[in-house]
Amino acid sequence: MAAAIFPTGTEHAPEITRQLTTRFADEFGYAVDDLLLYRAAYAMAAPQPTRTKGTPGSA
C-alpha cells in the first residue's frame, strides 16, 4: 500500500513509513508492534516478483 501513496525508494521513506504506521495504529486502535508483525508476516508470505532470466540475481 505504501508504494501507492508515496515514493518508497527515497531517503525519507523510512520516516514516512514510521509516521504512517503510527497514524494507522492510533486511528484504528492497533498496537504499532502488531502492525509491524503483520507487515513482516505479509512480506514473507506474499508472492515475490520473479526475476527475468539474465538479470542480476536471477538463476
Secondary structure, DSSP 8 states (H G I E B T S, - for coil): -HHHHS-TTSTTHHHHHHHHHHHHHHHHT--HHHHHHHHHHHHHHS------TTSTT--
